[in-house]
Amino acid sequence: RQNRIGLTVSAKLAHAVQRNRLRRQLREIYRLHEGQFARGYDIVVVARSAAVDADFAVLERAYLNLAKKAGILSEADR
């Protein structure tokens, strides 16, 4: 079974252009590292205010750290 990804970015955080850019970045981070994630999970990412201004590298590091903390990175890639 494949993972399902849900992304949410509140309208309170930024204008539509910035929110959509953040969503695209979060989807791309998952796509690039999809092979490292264990299968069969529903993953929900809730963006916070600091994410709006963060660089891609910072978002990527935070995303992977949280995935590791949640235990959804596959054993071979830890």
Backbone torsions as a table, in degrees:
resi	resn	phi	psi	omega
1	ARG	NA	137.9	-179.8
2	GLN	-81.6	158.2	172.9
3	ASN	-75.4	151.1	172.1
4	ARG	-115.9	136.1	-176.0
5	ILE	-114.8	131.8	174.5
6	GLY	-121.5	131.1	179.8
7	LEU	-120.4	136.6	175.3
8	THR	-136.8	132.0	178.3
9	VAL	-132.6	114.2	-175.9
10	SER	-64.8	145.7	177.2
11	ALA	-65.4	-19.7	179.0
12	LYS	-71.0	-20.2	-174.1
13	LEU	-75.2	-42.6	-173.6
14	ALA	-166.0	177.9	176.0
15	HIS	-74.1	166.0	-173.9
16	ALA	-55.4	-40.7	-178.0
17	VAL	-61.4	-44.7	-180.0
18	GLN	-69.7	-38.9	178.8
19	ARG	-62.8	-44.5	-179.4
20	ASN	-66.8	-37.8	176.7
21	ARG	-61.2	-43.7	178.6
22	LEU	-63.4	-42.2	177.1
23	ARG	-60.4	-44.0	179.2
24	ARG	-61.7	-41.7	179.7
25	GLN	-63.8	-43.2	-179.6
26	LEU	-65.4	-40.0	176.1
27	ARG	-63.4	-40.4	-179.8
28	GLU	-66.1	-39.5	177.6
29	ILE	-60.2	-45.3	178.3
30	TYR	-63.1	-44.7	-178.4
31	ARG	-58.9	-43.3	-178.8
32	LEU	-65.6	-30.2	-174.8
33	HIS	-114.1	16.3	-175.0
34	GLU	-54.6	-37.3	-179.4
35	GLY	-66.3	-19.4	-178.8
36	GLN	-84.9	-15.8	-176.5
37	PHE	-86.7	139.0	173.8
38	ALA	-64.5	152.0	-176.1
39	ARG	-88.7	155.6	171.7
40	GLY	91.8	17.9	-178.2
41	TYR	-109.8	150.4	168.1
42	ASP	-101.6	116.7	-175.1
43	ILE	-109.2	124.9	178.3
44	VAL	-116.5	124.0	-180.0
45	VAL	-111.4	121.1	177.5
46	VAL	-108.8	112.1	-177.8
47	ALA	-75.8	139.9	176.8
48	ARG	-108.5	172.4	-172.5
49	SER	-59.8	-35.1	-179.2
50	ALA	-65.2	-25.3	-177.9
51	ALA	-69.1	-26.4	-176.1
52	VAL	-61.6	-41.4	-176.6
53	ASP	-98.6	0.4	-175.6
54	ALA	-76.4	148.7	174.5
55	ASP	-71.9	165.1	178.8
56	PHE	-59.7	-42.5	-178.0
57	ALA	-62.9	-38.6	178.9
58	VAL	-67.8	-43.6	177.1
59	LEU	-61.0	-43.7	-178.9
60	GLU	-61.5	-46.3	179.9
61	ARG	-61.5	-44.4	-179.7
62	ALA	-65.3	-42.6	-179.7
63	TYR	-59.6	-48.6	-178.1
64	LEU	-70.0	-36.4	176.5
65	ASN	-62.8	-42.8	179.0
66	LEU	-67.4	-37.7	177.5
67	ALA	-64.1	-40.2	178.1
68	LYS	-64.9	-43.7	179.4
69	LYS	-62.1	-37.3	179.5
70	ALA	-76.9	-11.1	178.7
71	GLY	78.4	25.6	-178.7
72	ILE	-106.7	4.6	170.9
73	LEU	-83.5	135.6	-176.1
74	SER	-66.0	152.4	-174.0
75	GLU	-56.7	-38.7	-176.0
76	ALA	-66.1	-24.0	-173.7
77	ASP	-104.1	6.4	-178.2
78	ARG	-80.0	NA	NA
